[in-house]
Amino acid sequence: MSQNGTNRRRFFQYAAALGIGGQTLLKSGDVSAAIYDTREAASSPWPEMQYTTLGRTGFRASRLTFGCGASLMRASKDQLLNTAFEAGINVFDVGTGRYYDMAERNLKNFLKANRDDIFLITKSSPGHAERSLYKQPDDEFSVDEAKRAARGWLGILDESLNDLGVDHVDAYYLMASNNTRMIGSEEIYRAFEGAREAGKVKYLGLSSHQNAQGVLEKAIQTGWYDLAMIAITPGGWYDWEGKDMLAGSPPMADLRPVLDQAREAGIGLVGMKAVRYFSGKFFGTGNKRAFDKYYPEALLAAKMSPFQRAYAFVLENGLDTVNADIQNYNQLRENHIAAATSALYFSNTA
């Protein structure tokens, strides 16, 4: 059987196991109709995933990253993970069990079969080891704190490797980074170099929900960071603390200079929280049309959901890949289509 045939067969198997058509069955009680919907969902062609070189890592990364943290906190979802992998997703992002509960352990079985074919990211904050090391953007960060932070952060990496059942990850992030003094800490960088020399990790990264521009500019200045995961939307920087757009942020199109500077410096850019604004401060209160004013006519006219439009826009305006929390098959397919087809709606792609 051809590789395409094998993939299509697997799609059907995974979709059936995931219960595609379940809504039809629940609503109608018609098993035949449910099986038909399952077959249609599994056999409908998925657009071919698009790839880009992820900064200086040189890895050809899928433009959609599977965010495993929240998705796998409570249960394993091997069928969903395998469906994503067969659909061409090859970047999987998780995080310490001190924040994401069982997520790393629930990724373990999937990794046993696919570790050599994916780019694996995990992350933690020094604050997960010592609460006093949670820092705000303007806080001081002493040499003694930096040494403690480095020890704690590396200790959590060892925990993650054990929970994941692997001997190394491709990238390890300083999670929830907002303090430029921490980003520029030589103690933390030397600790990372030690872990790299020991074969535990290849690339250094950061994730930032707050003060993202300042953090990104500091990362560029140091020359140490290979990856940066940033909270950004079509409307500009997202503020996790307020669950809102960052006050005074320019729209994303006007942030291209700093994004381009980061990419020119060899930093692979991963987007996150691109659609979190739609949920509002209280889930369900957000405005899903809030970013329409930034979109080209072709994107507005496309048969896409607000979530797909937002993902397509950020991918074509400075990001290499977008990290999406994927809870089920429908979200996977929706996000996959957005990432795979984003370039069709822009005359000048990133």
Summary of the structure (lengths in Angstrom):
residues: 350
radius of gyration: 20.2
end to end distance: 37.1
largest distance: 66.7
contacts: 1210
relative contact order: 0.12
helix: 50%
strand: 16%
